[in-house]
């Protein structure tokens, strides 16, 4: 079963929407993990056997470093955050 943990760069509404669609998902706020470093966030997700969902590109670098070091994780979902202009 897919488990998704959203870091604090992702709005809490994303985890809530995923849960409404039957996906096991929770946010950094839900877990009481606000203010942790990116490395700590990825480590927490790994301990929880969850993919981390983020808007922070630094996670891609960290995940790549982990793989090079032989460390495993459950994956990173990275979505570039774009500003939407309404006219």
PESUL-V29853 format. One line per field, one symbol per residue. ss: DSSP state (~ for helix, > for strand, _ for the rest). psi: psi as a letter, one per 30 degrees, with the letter a starting at -180 (. if undefined). A space follows every 10 residues. Layout:
# PESUL-V29853
ss->???
psi->???
This chain:
# PESUL-V29853
ss->__>>>>____ _~~~~~~~~~ ___>>>>~~~ ~______~~~ ~~~~~~~___ >>>>___~~~ ~~~~~~~~__ _____>>>__ _______
psi->kkkkkklffk kefeeeeeef ggkjklleee fhgkflleee eeeeeeeghk kkklgjffee eeeeeeeefg kllflkjkjk jkkkkk.
